[in-house]
Amino acid sequence: MDKQKLIIFDTTMRDGEQSPGASMTKDEKLRIARALERMRVDVIEAGFPASSNGDFEAVKAVGKLITDSVVCGLCRANDKDIQRGIDALTGAKAWRIHVFIATSALHMEKKLRMTPEQVYEQAKLSVRFARNACPDVEFSPEDASRSDPDFLCRVVEAVIREGASTINIPDTVGYAVPEQFGEMIRRLRERVPNSDKAVWSVHCHNDLGMAVANSLAAVMIGGARQIECTVNGLGERAGNTSLEEVVMAVRTRGDFFNLETRLDTTQIVPASRLVSQITGFVVQPNKAVVGANAFAHASGIHQDGVLKARETYEIMTAEDVGWTTNKIVLGKLSGRTAFKQRLKEIGIELDNEDAYNKAFQRFKDLADKKTDIFDEDLLALVAQEAGMSTDEHWRLVHMNQASGMGERPHANIVVTEAGTERTAKSEGDGPVDATFKAIESLAKSGAELLLFSVNAVTQGTESQGEVTVRLSKGGRIVNGVGADTDIVVASAKAYINALNRLANKMERLNPQHQM
């Protein structure tokens, strides 16, 4: 029997971005979009065009850039939102308008303050409006799993009649369990008379740790043929359905699912690393597929088995998902052409020659500090270069710090503020604390430090440390990233990067749109 196609709809740049601190700039979205296109994701939801001018421009830019995936924009069920989505995506090679409105009694009464009949009419009119401009319209009844089944069927039948070609059923609060959710999708498809005129999709949250299981149950039991997911399972609260887990489950257990995707799975790990670096959300070591320990075997029995026959304890290979890039690629004698070529090979494209020149100079500086440069080093280097593209109100010029047993750690820093050099010194509970206090004594930002995270980019004592700093002020949450072979220097770079993002008015407010 021929395998049926499973459509992979990625919402890393929309729902994934709703994680506090995961808000992305236009340039960051473009980098992720390129990675998703290389992975051959079917649909890329690039954002919520009506939420801000910044997100509108980002969605528009992604639409212009991407040619091998459908680019989608999420819109509330009103003409203003939908027109904003149309304006952002008109001209894209392939595009989709994704319309949503809540259908549960609770949401209609408390959030929308609309009657069921008003919601029904609004859903119909919105899909009709979108369909007049865009041939590809998706409709989502928000909080579907808590909606009255009769009303839900009536709404879905009406929007299909108006031209919606994809119907997405979200488990908005992650309350579903697999068998129940799968049966719900099956019953909906059986009860809606024109259900065969649309592709059925599911969008699950991971509050009870069952987003992947619920999504796959909806496919196997309910007949859904699109799964909405994110790289690394990124998303608000406990996250969304994990793209890599869904794709590799379908591929590894093809005997059971009898489905196939068009994804190039060797791009999974590079995409995972990129999303982790941009958002500052570190992938846990024991995360399925993309965790650092996903293909590690500590047990002697397991190690012996794998050495004799890999399939004894591995159901997929590390190479299948892209765990092949950790190799020495460059050194201090490598030239500009080799550097540029290697960036291209690992999927990094910079905007112009000036950007390549700046990145190359940073590479040469790094090569003076450590002997071997790995792919992960290049990814961290470019991620930091991208972060520095934010207007540099603050810039680190020089710093030193000292700490030791029995003495109070202290730090001295030299920074420029809008081009004017300033100095400060401070003591702290440790060298990083002293450094941050010295910087803050000048910046006086009043921001709250929500996260300080340090990760080794590669193995060994020569490894760069990549530091993520998350700051919050006045409802805004931003990430700063810094990398250096000196952890304290990396920390200072990250803190200053975060301060610059706070100072940059073009940075988005953290979006909070449920779906």
RODO-2510 file (C-alpha; in nm, 4 decimals, decimal comma):
residues 515
     n   res          X          Y          Z
     1     m     0,0000     0,0000     0,0000
     2     d     0,1338     0,3446    -0,0940
     3     k     0,2106     0,5669     0,2006
     4     q    -0,0057     0,8746     0,2526
     5     k     0,1496     1,2196     0,2882
     6     l     0,1632     1,3852     0,6303
     7     i     0,1868     1,7652     0,6059
     8     i     0,4298     1,9246     0,8525
     9     f     0,3216     2,2746     0,9547
    10     d     0,5916     2,4557     1,1540
    11     t     0,4872     2,7331     1,3922
    12     t     0,8207     2,7930     1,5657
    13     m     0,8181     3,1576     1,4576
    14     r     0,4587     3,2153     1,5715
    15     d     0,3455     2,9917     1,8579
    16     g     0,7015     2,9038     1,9565
    17     e     0,7777     3,2736     1,9797
    18     q     0,5114     3,3128     2,2481
    19     s     0,7485     3,1661     2,5069
    20     p     0,8524     3,4534     2,7364
    21     g     1,1905     3,5693     2,6070
    22     a     1,1652     3,3916     2,2719
    23     s     1,0579     3,6986     2,0742
    24     m     1,2546     3,7152     1,7492
    25     t     1,3743     4,0001     1,5311
    26     k     1,3158     4,0047     1,1567
    27     d     1,6717     3,8924     1,0842
    28     e     1,6407     3,6043     1,3309
    29     k     1,3154     3,4927     1,1695
    30     l     1,4809     3,4984     0,8284
    31     r     1,7621     3,2740     0,9548
    32     i     1,5124     3,0258     1,0993
    33     a     1,3006     3,0401     0,7820
    34     r     1,6026     2,9451     0,5714
    35     a     1,6705     2,6497     0,8024
    36     l     1,3082     2,5327     0,7813
    37     e     1,3119     2,5596     0,4035
    38     r     1,6315     2,3550     0,3868
    39     m     1,4523     2,0961     0,6015
    40     r     1,1692     2,1045     0,3440
    41     v     0,8941     2,1856     0,5928
    42     d     0,5610     2,2033     0,4069
    43     v     0,4150     2,5137     0,5748
    44     i     0,6016     2,7825     0,7695
    45     e     0,3857     2,9996     0,9957
    46     a     0,6013     3,3106     1,0039
    47     g     0,4089     3,5143     1,2578
    48     f     0,1046     3,7222     1,3431
    49     p     0,1148     4,0161     1,0969
    50     a    -0,1394     4,2318     1,2826
    51     s     0,0325     4,2020     1,6212
    52     s     0,2985     4,4658     1,5486
    53     n     0,4703     4,6510     1,2656
    54     g     0,7817     4,4480     1,3409
    55     d     0,6025     4,1180     1,2972
    56     f     0,4300     4,2447     0,9807
    57     e     0,7688     4,3274     0,8274
    58     a     0,9126     3,9934     0,9399
    59     v     0,6283     3,7938     0,7835
    60     k     0,6578     3,9995     0,4658
    61     a     1,0334     3,9378     0,4480
    62     v     0,9919     3,5620     0,5026
    63     g     0,7261     3,5560     0,2286
    64     k     0,9671     3,7180    -0,0151
    65     l     1,2559     3,4897     0,0804
    66     i     1,0977     3,1427     0,0836
    67     t     1,0196     2,9622    -0,2418
    68     d     0,9993     2,5924    -0,1490
    69     s     0,7508     2,6075     0,1423
    70     v     0,4101     2,7673     0,1918
    71     v     0,4422     3,0804     0,4100
    72     c     0,1528     3,1383     0,6491
    73     g     0,0309     3,4283     0,8619
    74     l    -0,2049     3,3947     1,1598
    75     c    -0,5028     3,6336     1,1747
    76     r    -0,7935     3,6838     1,4090
    77     a    -1,1333     3,6496     1,2443
    78     n    -1,1792     4,0125     1,1468
    79     d    -1,1234     4,1999     0,8222
    80     k    -0,8516     4,4280     0,9632
    81     d    -0,6320     4,1387     1,0796
    82     i    -0,6888     3,9413     0,7623
    83     q    -0,6121     4,2374     0,5365
    84     r    -0,2881     4,2855     0,7291
    85     g    -0,2013     3,9233     0,6587
    86     i    -0,2898     3,9621     0,2916
    87     d    -0,0750     4,2750     0,2636
    88     a     0,2190     4,0974     0,4258
    89     l     0,2065     3,7863     0,2080
    90     t     0,0775     3,8985    -0,1318
    91     g     0,3592     3,8312    -0,3759
    92     a     0,4938     3,5262    -0,1918
    93     k     0,5362     3,2245    -0,4180
    94     a     0,2976     3,0154    -0,2033
    95     w     0,1069     3,1589     0,0924
    96     r    -0,1715     3,0843     0,3361
    97     i    -0,3990     3,2899     0,5591
    98     h    -0,4706     3,1179     0,8916
    99     v    -0,7920     3,2488     1,0515
   100     f    -0,8951     3,1659     1,4074
   101     i    -1,1798     3,2425     1,6464
   102     a    -1,2767     3,0827     1,9786
   103     t    -1,5765     2,8474     1,9792
   104     s    -1,5984     2,7301     2,3415
   105     a    -1,8765     2,8773     2,5585
   106     l    -1,6191     2,9993     2,8100
   107     h    -1,4095     3,1853     2,5520
   108     m    -1,7085     3,3256     2,3625
   109     e    -1,8649     3,4677     2,6776
   110     k    -1,5630     3,5784     2,8803
   111     k    -1,3046     3,6692     2,6142
   112     l    -1,4905     3,7566     2,2958
   113     r    -1,8125     3,8737     2,4622
   114     m    -1,9990     3,7378     2,1612
   115     t    -2,2982     3,5073     2,1276
   116     p    -2,2558     3,1724     1,9481
   117     e    -2,4561     3,3088     1,6539
   118     q    -2,2241     3,6094     1,6270
   119     v    -1,9194     3,3820     1,6322
   120     y    -2,0747     3,1605     1,3644
   121     e    -2,1395     3,4575     1,1353
   122     q    -1,7964     3,6097     1,2035
   123     a    -1,6216     3,2819     1,1201
   124     k    -1,8078     3,2550     0,7884
   125     l    -1,7506     3,6156     0,6844
   126     s    -1,3817     3,6076     0,7801
   127     v    -1,3061     3,2931     0,5811
   128     r    -1,4999     3,4347     0,2854
   129     f    -1,2990     3,7585     0,3034
   130     a    -0,9681     3,5704     0,3225
   131     r    -1,0613     3,3274     0,0448
   132     n    -1,1379     3,6120    -0,1946
   133     a    -0,7714     3,7144    -0,1800
   134     c    -0,5895     3,3893    -0,1022
   135     p    -0,6536     3,0439    -0,2512
   136     d    -0,5180     2,8700     0,0605
   137     v    -0,7125     2,9407     0,3814
   138     e    -0,6865     2,7544     0,7115
   139     f    -0,9435     2,7879     0,9895
   140     s    -0,8943     2,7116     1,3582
   141     p    -1,1711     2,7026     1,6206
   142     e    -0,9762     2,8071     1,9296
   143     d    -1,0368     2,5929     2,2398
   144     a    -1,2085     2,3359     2,0163
   145     s    -1,1647     2,0507     2,2633
   146     r    -1,3875     2,2350     2,5149
   147     s    -1,6461     2,3480     2,2582
   148     d    -2,0002     2,2144     2,2212
   149     p    -1,9693     1,9405     1,9514
   150     d    -2,2892     2,0399     1,7701
   151     f    -2,1861     2,4054     1,7498
   152     l    -1,8320     2,3123     1,6487
   153     c    -1,9583     2,0936     1,3633
   154     r    -2,1885     2,3711     1,2441
   155     v    -1,9040     2,6268     1,2362
   156     v    -1,6617     2,3909     1,0621
   157     e    -1,9166     2,2926     0,7969
   158     a    -1,9849     2,6606     0,7263
   159     v    -1,6193     2,7652     0,6900
   160     i    -1,5439     2,4721     0,4587
   161     r    -1,8387     2,5833     0,2479
   162     e    -1,6840     2,9338     0,2402
   163     g    -1,3548     2,7967     0,1086
   164     a    -1,1371     2,6899     0,4022
   165     s    -0,9159     2,4114     0,2677
   166     t    -0,7556     2,3188     0,6017
   167     i    -0,9395     2,2728     0,9323
   168     n    -0,7147     2,2795     1,2360
   169     i    -0,8395     2,1511     1,5722
   170     p    -0,6275     2,2906     1,8575
   171     d    -0,5917     2,1464     2,2051
   172     t    -0,5261     2,4972     2,3314
   173     v    -0,4612     2,4178     2,6972
   174     g    -0,2970     2,0756     2,6587
   175     y    -0,5808     1,8935     2,8326
   176     a    -0,6381     1,6117     2,5820
   177     v    -0,5308     1,2477     2,6087
   178     p    -0,4461     1,0467     2,2961
   179     e    -0,7366     0,8023     2,2544
   180     q    -0,9946     1,0651     2,3474
   181     f    -0,8453     1,3301     2,1181
   182     g    -0,8134     1,0877     1,8270
   183     e    -1,1782     0,9872     1,8681
   184     m    -1,2823     1,3508     1,8813
   185     i    -1,1189     1,4200     1,5424
   186     r    -1,2752     1,1042     1,3962
   187     r    -1,6232     1,2019     1,5171
   188     l    -1,5880     1,5541     1,3830
   189     r    -1,4881     1,4273     1,0409
   190     e    -1,7801     1,1828     1,0397
   191     r    -2,0365     1,4438     1,1474
   192     v    -1,9318     1,7323     0,9211
   193     p    -2,0960     1,6591     0,5809
   194     n    -1,8287     1,8296     0,3702
   195     s    -1,5301     1,7170     0,5806
   196     d    -1,3737     1,5499     0,2778
   197     k    -1,3300     1,8920     0,1141
   198     a    -1,0581     1,9943     0,3622
   199     v    -0,7341     1,8641     0,5095
   200     w    -0,7744     1,8096     0,8845
   201     s    -0,4975     1,9340     1,1094
   202     v    -0,4159     1,9285     1,4817
   203     h    -0,2294     2,1725     1,7034
   204     c    -0,1465     2,0303     2,0467
   205     h     0,0145     2,1799     2,3551
   206     n     0,2352     1,9807     2,5887
   207     d     0,1035     2,0728     2,9343
   208     l     0,0624     1,7063     3,0291
   209     g     0,3557     1,5865     2,8185
   210     m     0,1308     1,4293     2,5551
   211     a     0,1408     1,6731     2,2619
   212     v     0,3232     1,4337     2,0277
   213     a     0,1098     1,1363     2,1363
   214     n    -0,2109     1,3379     2,0938
   215     s    -0,1052     1,4574     1,7482
   216     l    -0,0166     1,1078     1,6281
   217     a    -0,3397     0,9651     1,7741
   218     a    -0,5321     1,2303     1,5795
   219     v    -0,3563     1,1089     1,2665
   220     m    -0,4029     0,7366     1,3258
   221     i    -0,7475     0,7341     1,4871
   222     g    -0,8956     1,0575     1,3580
   223     g    -0,7576     1,0732     1,0063
   224     a    -0,5818     1,4098     1,0419
   225     r    -0,3179     1,4683     0,7770
   226     q    -0,1454     1,7821     0,9031
   227     i     0,0392     1,8267     1,2323
   228     e     0,1308     2,1711     1,3632
   229     c     0,4565     2,1632     1,5557
   230     t     0,7707     2,3531     1,6546
   231     v     1,1443     2,2872     1,6497
   232     n     1,2554     2,1601     1,9937
   233     g     0,8885     2,1643     2,1010
   234     l     0,9328     2,5372     2,1672
   235     g     0,6278     2,7241     2,2917
   236     e     0,4568     2,8936     2,5829
   237     r     0,4039     2,7054     2,9084
   238     a     0,5240     2,3460     2,8480
   239     g     0,5583     2,3990     2,4733
   240     n     0,4076     2,2571     2,1563
   241     t     0,4223     1,9327     1,9638
   242     s     0,7886     1,8635     1,8850
   243     l     0,8598     1,8628     1,5103
   244     e     1,1614     1,6345     1,5347
   245     e     0,9771     1,3752     1,7430
   246     v     0,6767     1,3613     1,5098
   247     v     0,8881     1,3381     1,1953
   248     m     1,1231     1,0704     1,3284
   249     a     0,8373     0,8687     1,4803
   250     v     0,6638     0,8559     1,1415
   251     r     0,9879     0,7740     0,9630
   252     t     1,1167     0,5157     1,2126
   253     r     0,7800     0,3423     1,2548
   254     g     0,6690     0,3571     0,8941
   255     d     0,5438     0,0000     0,9361
   256     f     0,2811     0,1273     1,1807
   257     f     0,1915     0,4748     1,0579
   258     n     0,2119     0,4076     0,6820
   259     l     0,2756     0,7789     0,6339
   260     e     0,5601     0,9811     0,4885
   261     t     0,6811     1,3396     0,5049
   262     r     0,8964     1,5205     0,2526
   263     l     1,1403     1,6453     0,5170
   264     d     1,5172     1,6220     0,4871
   265     t     1,5789     1,4854     0,8349
   266     t     1,9539     1,5544     0,8220
   267     q     1,8626     1,9223     0,8725
   268     i     1,6876     1,8568     1,2053
   269     v     1,9865     1,8987     1,4367
   270     p     2,1211     2,2134     1,2629
   271     a     1,7718     2,3695     1,2875
   272     s     1,7476     2,2668     1,6525
   273     r     2,0792     2,4320     1,7353
   274     l     1,9846     2,7484     1,5504
   275     v     1,6506     2,7852     1,7301
   276     s     1,8174     2,7165     2,0641
   277     q     2,0829     2,9815     2,0041
   278     i     1,8390     3,2463     1,8850
   279     t     1,5835     3,1975     2,1627
   280     g     1,8183     3,1091     2,4484
   281     f     1,6091     2,8007     2,5270
   282     v     1,8641     2,5266     2,5839
   283     v     1,7783     2,1744     2,4663
   284     q     1,7866     1,9326     2,7594
   285     p     2,0511     1,6592     2,7169
   286     n     1,7964     1,3745     2,7323
   287     k     1,5582     1,5352     2,4802
   288     a     1,4481     1,2844     2,2164
   289     v     1,6237     1,3097     1,8781
   290     v     1,8067     1,6414     1,9319
   291     g     1,9352     1,6130     2,2911
   292     a     2,3109     1,5775     2,3405
   293     n     2,2576     1,2316     2,4942
   294     a     2,0050     1,1087     2,2367
   295     f     2,2625     0,8748     2,0820
   296     a     2,4944     0,8296     2,3825
   297     h     2,5308     0,4886     2,5443
   298     a     2,6696     0,4748     2,8979
   299     s     2,5782     0,1176     2,9893
   300     g     2,8571    -0,1294     2,9146
   301     i     2,6062    -0,3802     2,7787
   302     h     2,4590    -0,1176     2,5473
   303     q     2,8016    -0,0029     2,4299
   304     d     2,9044    -0,3596     2,3512
   305     g     2,5816    -0,4207     2,1605
   306     v     2,6072    -0,1027     1,9547
   307     l     2,9668    -0,1778     1,8606
   308     k     2,8715    -0,5270     1,7418
   309     a     2,5508    -0,4275     1,5663
   310     r     2,4200    -0,0735     1,5816
   311     e     2,0547    -0,1729     1,5575
   312     t     2,0726    -0,3604     1,8902
   313     y     2,0158    -0,0394     2,0838
   314     e     1,9615     0,2289     1,8168
   315     i     1,6345     0,2540     1,6250
   316     m     1,7679     0,5396     1,4101
   317     t     2,1157     0,6661     1,3354
   318     a     2,2687     0,9916     1,4502
   319     e     2,3442     1,0729     1,0878
   320     d     1,9742     1,0445     0,9989
   321     v     1,8955     1,3604     1,1948
   322     g     2,2124     1,5580     1,1259
   323     w     2,4475     1,4607     1,4091
   324     t     2,7448     1,4718     1,1745
   325     t     2,8631     1,8293     1,1864
   326     n     3,0851     1,8215     1,4969
   327     k     3,4130     1,7959     1,3133
   328     i     3,7236     2,0106     1,2841
   329     v     3,6706     2,2322     0,9825
   330     l     3,8930     2,5358     1,0069
   331     g     4,1971     2,6767     1,1804
   332     k     4,3903     3,0020     1,2088
   333     l     4,5453     2,9561     0,8624
   334     s     4,2109     2,9116     0,6882
   335     g     4,1250     3,1835     0,4389
   336     r     3,8148     3,3881     0,3674
   337     t     3,6993     3,1605     0,0824
   338     a     3,7179     2,8431     0,2948
   339     f     3,5361     3,0219     0,5774
   340     k     3,2579     3,1410     0,3492
   341     q     3,2257     2,7981     0,1876
   342     r     3,1959     2,6213     0,5218
   343     l     2,9261     2,8626     0,6358
   344     k     2,7336     2,7788     0,3199
   345     e     2,7769     2,4043     0,3772
   346     i     2,6230     2,4242     0,7257
   347     g     2,3365     2,6403     0,6022
   348     i     2,4453     2,9882     0,7106
   349     e     2,3835     3,2720     0,4660
   350     l     2,4716     3,6290     0,5601
   351     d     2,3050     3,9314     0,4077
   352     n     2,6017     4,1005     0,2404
   353     e     2,9776     4,1048     0,1980
   354     d     3,0254     4,3407     0,4900
   355     a     2,8534     4,0892     0,7189
   356     y     3,0866     3,8138     0,5921
   357     n     3,3907     4,0369     0,6518
   358     k     3,2855     4,1089     1,0115
   359     a     3,2141     3,7422     1,0777
   360     f     3,5501     3,6430     0,9250
   361     q     3,7340     3,8867     1,1493
   362     r     3,5602     3,7395     1,4539
   363     f     3,6577     3,3933     1,3290
   364     k     4,0242     3,4955     1,3054
   365     d     4,0090     3,6416     1,6577
   366     l     3,8625     3,3138     1,7835
   367     a     4,1245     3,1085     1,5957
   368     d     4,3948     3,2954     1,7880
   369     k     4,2396     3,1693     2,1129
   370     k     4,1629     2,8073     2,0274
   371     t     4,3369     2,5645     1,7934
   372     d     4,0426     2,3957     1,6225
   373     i     3,7223     2,5594     1,5048
   374     f     3,4145     2,3355     1,4907
   375     d     3,0825     2,3858     1,3167
   376     e     2,9247     2,4665     1,6527
   377     d     3,1820     2,7454     1,6977
   378     l     3,0790     2,8941     1,3642
   379     l     2,7117     2,8793     1,4577
   380     a     2,7823     3,0562     1,7889
   381     l     3,0024     3,3130     1,6176
   382     v     2,7374     3,4014     1,3586
   383     a     2,4619     3,4026     1,6223
   384     q     2,6608     3,6569     1,8223
   385     e     2,7325     3,8635     1,5111
   386     a     2,3592     3,8686     1,4363
   387     g     2,2878     3,9746     1,7934
   388     m     2,5344     4,2621     1,7599
   389     s     2,3414     4,3911     1,4589
   390     t     2,1063     4,5435     1,7166
   391     d     2,1858     4,9155     1,7492
   392     e     2,4803     4,9291     1,9903
   393     h     2,3881     5,1943     2,2441
   394     w     2,6242     5,0098     2,4763
   395     r     2,9477     4,8447     2,3616
   396     l     3,2059     4,6521     2,5646
   397     v     3,5547     4,7946     2,5141
   398     h     3,7633     4,6281     2,7854
   399     m     3,7220     4,4432     3,1115
   400     n     3,9127     4,2525     3,3750
   401     q     3,8064     4,0768     3,6887
   402     a     3,9594     3,8807     3,9722
   403     s     3,8352     3,6250     4,2195
   404     g     3,9841     3,3710     4,4503
   405     m     3,9376     3,1861     4,7758
   406     g     3,9329     3,4216     5,0696
   407     e     3,9032     3,7405     4,8650
   408     r     3,6055     3,9433     4,7449
   409     p     3,5556     3,9122     4,3641
   410     h     3,5732     4,2415     4,1763
   411     a     3,5433     4,3621     3,8169
   412     n     3,6549     4,6660     3,6193
   413     i     3,4852     4,7470     3,2899
   414     v     3,5201     5,0001     3,0100
   415     v     3,2168     5,0495     2,7850
   416     t     3,0935     5,3106     2,5417
   417     e     2,7477     5,4629     2,5808
   418     a     2,6296     5,6122     2,2500
   419     g     2,9967     5,6485     2,1544
   420     t     3,1155     5,8035     2,4832
   421     e     3,3611     5,5960     2,6847
   422     r     3,2692     5,5212     3,0468
   423     t     3,4315     5,3113     3,3197
   424     a     3,3045     5,1394     3,6313
   425     k     3,4109     4,8887     3,8926
   426     s     3,2207     4,6792     4,1410
   427     e     3,2437     4,3890     4,3807
   428     g     3,0105     4,0903     4,3824
   429     d     2,9456     3,7396     4,5086
   430     g     3,1396     3,6050     4,2099
   431     p     3,3166     3,7399     3,8989
   432     v     2,9981     3,7359     3,6902
   433     d     2,7942     3,9074     3,9632
   434     a     3,0642     4,1722     3,9995
   435     t     3,0723     4,2247     3,6222
   436     f     2,6948     4,2611     3,5950
   437     k     2,6872     4,5050     3,8880
   438     a     2,9608     4,7141     3,7263
   439     i     2,7690     4,7305     3,3988
   440     e     2,4423     4,8056     3,5759
   441     s     2,6023     5,0865     3,7770
   442     l     2,6405     5,2682     3,4445
   443     a     2,3292     5,1485     3,2622
   444     k     2,0886     5,1904     3,5556
   445     s     1,8352     4,9904     3,3514
   446     g     1,6377     4,8627     3,6504
   447     a     1,5813     4,5405     3,4546
   448     e     1,5174     4,2118     3,6328
   449     l     1,7503     3,9228     3,5519
   450     l     1,5247     3,6266     3,4704
   451     l     1,7814     3,3821     3,3344
   452     f     2,1560     3,3332     3,3281
   453     s     2,2603     3,0260     3,1322
   454     v     2,6055     2,9011     3,0328
   455     n     2,6651     2,6251     2,7805
   456     a     2,9832     2,4859     2,6318
   457     v     2,9668     2,5184     2,2531
   458     t     3,1951     2,2176     2,1973
   459     q     3,3818     1,9668     2,4100
   460     g     3,7121     2,0327     2,5820
   461     t     3,8564     2,3050     2,8024
   462     e     3,9257     2,5250     2,4978
   463     s     3,5552     2,5403     2,4175
   464     q     3,3753     2,8673     2,3787
   465     g     3,1182     2,9359     2,6440
   466     e     2,7863     3,0589     2,5113
   467     v     2,5969     3,2676     2,7659
   468     t     2,2301     3,3647     2,7510
   469     v     2,0992     3,6486     2,9668
   470     r     1,7245     3,7142     2,9851
   471     l     1,6133     4,0549     3,1139
   472     s     1,2650     4,1857     3,1912
   473     k     1,1546     4,5468     3,2182
   474     g     0,8126     4,7076     3,1857
   475     g     0,6505     4,3977     3,0378
   476     r     0,9278     4,3461     2,7832
   477     i     1,1424     4,0347     2,7950
   478     v     1,4597     4,0114     2,5863
   479     n     1,7482     3,7689     2,5439
   480     g     2,1113     3,8646     2,5110
   481     v     2,3684     3,6177     2,3807
   482     g     2,7452     3,6288     2,4107
   483     a     3,0205     3,3805     2,3281
   484     d     3,3860     3,3735     2,4233
   485     t     3,6489     3,1305     2,5460
   486     d     3,6392     3,3347     2,8696
   487     i     3,3043     3,2725     3,0411
   488     v     3,3051     3,6047     3,2264
   489     v     3,3720     3,7978     2,9053
   490     a     3,0939     3,6015     2,7357
   491     s     2,8652     3,6936     3,0251
   492     a     2,9457     4,0636     2,9894
   493     k     2,8795     4,0480     2,6146
   494     a     2,5458     3,8761     2,6746
   495     y     2,4334     4,1300     2,9353
   496     i     2,5250     4,4233     2,7133
   497     n     2,3533     4,2582     2,4158
   498     a     2,0359     4,2291     2,6259
   499     l     2,0614     4,5948     2,7337
   500     n     2,0888     4,6990     2,3694
   501     r     1,7786     4,4991     2,2868
   502     l     1,5898     4,6708     2,5681
   503     a     1,7018     5,0056     2,4285
   504     n     1,5968     4,9132     2,0746
   505     k     1,2369     5,0314     2,0290
   506     m     1,1969     4,8090     1,7229
   507     e     1,2152     4,4975     1,9385
   508     r     0,8737     4,3357     1,9812
   509     l     0,6715     4,3175     2,2957
   510     n     0,6395     3,9545     2,3911
   511     p     0,3299     3,8320     2,2002
   512     q     0,0593     3,6507     2,3937
   513     h    -0,1929     3,5170     2,1448
   514     q    -0,3321     3,1782     2,2404
   515     m    -0,4212     2,9156     1,9847
***
